[in-house]
Every structure is written in C-alpha cells, then in structure tokens.
C-alpha cells in the first residue's frame, strides 16, 4: 500500500525558508519519479517541482530559483527546500509518487505572512 506522509510546514514571514519532507512506503522508491504539488484556497492543485529517479528536476516558473527538490533513496524521502517565500506560496503542499496518481498524503500547510 502506497503511503505518503508530508511534514515541515508552518507559518513563516515573507523572505523566510522552510524545508518540507515526504516519507514514503509501499513502492520501489528508488525507481519512482516524485513530485511536490500545492493547492491554495479556491485554486486548483498545481505542480511545483518534480524529480526523476536519475535526479532530473523540473520546476514551476513561479518557484524557479527559490525552491529546490531533492531525494534520499536510503530514507525513501523526498524534500522541498523553499527559500525567499512569498505570500502567494501559501498553500497546502502535497507530495506524490508519479506512477500512483490517485494516491495523496494528508499534505502540510505552509502559510507565508507577516
């Protein structure tokens, strides 16, 4: 059974940083492309960043140069380092194993506000 557990969210001031973690189980993590998504109130869920098994990364234009996705195969964990946070980054952040498109974790709330 695929399980995803996100953590690391919180309240941060504009310009601050947070690092999100997503611990996984139930699939062959080392081969799995992984991604982070976010959903702001009243908006559709959007792709923020992705990373392949070969460590190729992609980013949404809105976060390029500020967010960085990484993975630790030994820990079966994917990370999202978020720097220079802006109020528009406020959302619930989710990770996903891209082969298991129907499976989502509970998400972690990120709020950027002064």
C-alpha positions in Angstrom: 0.0 0.0 0.0 1.4 3.3 -1.1 1.7 5.8 1.8 3.0 9.4 1.7 3.5 11.5 4.9 4.3 15.1 4.4 5.8 17.3 7.2 7.7 20.5 7.8 5.1 23.1 7.0 4.3 26.1 9.3 4.0 29.9 9.5 6.9 31.9 8.1 7.4 35.5 7.3 8.0 36.7 3.7 11.6 36.1 2.7 11.9 33.2 5.1 12.6 29.5 4.4 11.1 26.1 5.1 12.1 22.6 4.2 9.3 20.1 3.6 9.8 16.3 3.9 7.8 13.5 2.5 8.3 10.0 3.9 7.1 7.1 1.7 6.4 3.4 1.8 4.7 0.7 -0.2 6.6 1.0 -3.6 10.0 0.9 -5.1 11.1 4.4 -4.2 14.5 4.3 -5.9 12.8 3.9 -9.3 9.9 6.3 -8.8 9.7 9.8 -10.1 8.4 12.0 -7.3 6.8 15.5 -7.2 5.5 18.2 -5.0 2.2 19.9 -5.6 0.4 22.7 -3.8 -3.2 23.8 -3.5 -4.1 27.3 -2.4 -7.6 28.1 -1.1 -10.0 28.4 -4.0 -7.4 27.3 -6.6 -6.7 24.0 -8.4 -3.8 21.9 -7.3 -0.7 22.7 -9.2 2.7 21.0 -9.8 5.5 22.8 -8.0 8.6 20.6 -8.7 9.5 17.1 -9.8 12.5 14.8 -9.6 13.2 11.6 -11.6 15.0 8.5 -10.5 18.0 9.9 -12.2 17.7 13.2 -10.3 16.5 15.3 -13.2 14.4 18.1 -11.8 11.7 20.5 -13.1 10.1 23.5 -11.5 7.1 25.7 -12.0 8.1 29.1 -13.3 6.7 30.7 -10.1 9.3 28.9 -7.9 12.4 28.6 -10.1 15.5 29.8 -8.3 13.7 29.7 -4.9 12.6 26.1 -4.4 14.7 23.0 -4.7 13.6 19.4 -4.8 15.8 16.5 -3.7 15.5 12.9 -2.6 17.2 10.5 -0.3 16.7 6.9 -1.6 18.1 5.4 1.6 15.5 7.2 3.7 12.8 6.9 1.0 12.2 10.6 1.4 11.7 13.5 -0.9 12.4 17.1 0.2 11.4 20.5 -0.9 13.7 23.3 0.2 11.7 26.6 -0.1 13.6 29.9 0.1 12.6 33.6 -0.2 9.0 32.6 0.5 6.2 34.9 -0.7 2.6 35.3 0.5 1.5 33.7 -2.8 3.3 30.5 -1.8 0.7 30.0 0.9 -0.9 26.6 0.3 -1.2 23.0 1.4 1.7 21.1 -0.1 1.5 17.5 -1.1 4.0 15.0 -2.5 3.1 12.3 -5.0 4.7 9.2 -6.4 4.1 9.9 -10.1 3.2 6.4 -11.0 0.5 6.3 -8.4 -1.5 9.3 -9.5 -4.6 8.6 -7.3 -2.6 8.4 -4.0 -2.1 11.6 -2.0 -0.9 12.2 1.5 -2.6 14.5 4.0 -0.4 17.5 3.0 1.3 20.0 5.1 0.2 23.6 5.5 2.5 26.5 4.5 1.5 30.0 5.5 3.6 33.0 4.5 2.5 36.1 6.3 3.9 38.9 8.3 
